Amino acid sequence: MVVTQNNQVATKAMSYYLNSENHLDPGPIYVRENGQLHMVNLALDGVRSSLQKPRPFRLFPKGFSVELCMNREDDTAQKEKTDHFIFTYTREGNLRYSAKSLFSLVLGFISDNVDHIDSLIGFPEQIAEKLFSAAEARQKFTEPGAGLRALQKFTEAYGSLVLCSLCLRNRYLVISEKLEEIKSFRELTCLDLSCCKLGDEHELLEHLTNEALSSVTQLHLKDNCLSDAGVRKMTAPVRVMKRGLENLTLLDLSCNPEITDAGIGYLFSFRKLNCLDISGTGLKDVKAVKHKLQTHIGLVHSKVPLKEFDHSNCKTEGWADQIVLQWERVTSEAVKPRETGEPRTAAQHFYGTRARAEAPVKCPLADTHGNSSEKLQFYKEEAPDCHGPLLKREAVSSQESKKSKKRAFEEPEKEQSNSSQSSKQKYVCLAVEDWDLLNSY
């Protein structure tokens, strides 16, 4: 502030300005005298006494209120943001706000109270998807109790849109912690429960026979400690009432050594089954099982691994895919491995034992493309989406290449004597039935 009058007038104006109640901090005060600027000493004329208690600097005037932006109705309860305004900054650095649309305000309010919705049946899918995303952003589905109720409202109304494919491969912790949420999903088409060690008496195995999962077409139960009793329980609704997993087209029961020849007999009720994997089971008469599968449901043994069982097709897909990933992240953080193994190492040194190389527990999914002779995978020949015939032709060609390599190491005399026979065998590898099968595709 610059005062250009004489000293007496400047001092009176300065004291009046500083003693006034409604003023902002003026900063240093200068007085121009004879063409020169002089800073006024604030200690003169009793001005110091007025500045001993400086007033706080106000960013907004007294009449400004922030009640429009915050909900202060109940401070003791959970504070909820109404988010009625969008605050931004201009290029000049000024604070600017604009009101949200009525649709956004209503959507936010409903998502905050999504667990109190009676029903969503008949509600438009486009709006429901936005409502689901808004509730997910507010982490409403992670709240105990309320999250389950909210998820059930969506699954009852929209079924496969919420989740059409669920992959819980090697996620036994997620199953144990979120079993009720998993059971709320409806109209799944693909379900992967491989390497979860469920057993015959698990509640989820019983839930597979529910009418809500009758839409499942692909079911992976690899390495789940199943036996003949579990297979009998899983197929009982189909065998007795023609309900349950009647639409199943792909089934993976591999790496369950307690399943025997008797358990395979229960699978004959799956008339729509196109692909079956029973590798690593406790079969005694493999030849008889192959014959029964081909006779009853038309499944033929594949000589090479089928790509339907490489566990790459089943992925979690739907509105709730991020929720499942969040469940997995929460459970993995809750059960973290020990950072150091010093106590165990110290005990081993004390007792004089040699440290044991602990290999991590791994699901036997990496051995999918192992030795084809150990695989017991079956496909239906007339299935249009099955890749068995193509793989069969590859197997025949590989066998022919092996035979040609084997003949290359034989004695030349034997080759000359049997040259005509070997040339005939090349053309005899495919019989008339095989040619008819190839021509049908």
Secondary structure as GFF3:
##gff-version 3
##sequence-region A 1 441
A	DSSP	beta_strand	2	3	.	.	.	ID=ss1
A	DSSP	alpha_helix	7	19	.	.	.	ID=ss2
A	DSSP	beta_strand	30	33	.	.	.	ID=ss3
A	DSSP	beta_strand	36	39	.	.	.	ID=ss4
A	DSSP	three_ten_helix	44	46	.	.	.	ID=ss5
A	DSSP	alpha_helix	47	50	.	.	.	ID=ss6
A	DSSP	beta_strand	85	89	.	.	.	ID=ss7
A	DSSP	beta_strand	95	99	.	.	.	ID=ss8
A	DSSP	alpha_helix	102	112	.	.	.	ID=ss9
A	DSSP	three_ten_helix	114	116	.	.	.	ID=ss10
A	DSSP	alpha_helix	125	137	.	.	.	ID=ss11
A	DSSP	three_ten_helix	140	142	.	.	.	ID=ss12
A	DSSP	alpha_helix	146	158	.	.	.	ID=ss13
A	DSSP	three_ten_helix	159	161	.	.	.	ID=ss14
A	DSSP	beta_strand	165	167	.	.	.	ID=ss15
A	DSSP	alpha_helix	172	177	.	.	.	ID=ss16
A	DSSP	alpha_helix	179	183	.	.	.	ID=ss17
A	DSSP	beta_strand	190	192	.	.	.	ID=ss18
A	DSSP	alpha_helix	203	207	.	.	.	ID=ss19
A	DSSP	three_ten_helix	211	213	.	.	.	ID=ss20
A	DSSP	beta_strand	218	220	.	.	.	ID=ss21
A	DSSP	alpha_helix	228	241	.	.	.	ID=ss22
A	DSSP	beta_strand	250	252	.	.	.	ID=ss23
A	DSSP	alpha_helix	261	265	.	.	.	ID=ss24
A	DSSP	three_ten_helix	266	269	.	.	.	ID=ss25
A	DSSP	beta_strand	275	277	.	.	.	ID=ss26
A	DSSP	alpha_helix	286	296	.	.	.	ID=ss27
A	DSSP	beta_strand	299	301	.	.	.	ID=ss28
A	DSSP	three_ten_helix	307	309	.	.	.	ID=ss29
A	DSSP	alpha_helix	321	334	.	.	.	ID=ss30
A	DSSP	alpha_helix	342	351	.	.	.	ID=ss31
A	DSSP	three_ten_helix	372	374	.	.	.	ID=ss32
A	DSSP	beta_strand	377	380	.	.	.	ID=ss33
A	DSSP	alpha_helix	388	408	.	.	.	ID=ss34
A	DSSP	alpha_helix	412	417	.	.	.	ID=ss35
A	DSSP	alpha_helix	419	428	.	.	.	ID=ss36
A	DSSP	alpha_helix	432	440	.	.	.	ID=ss37
###
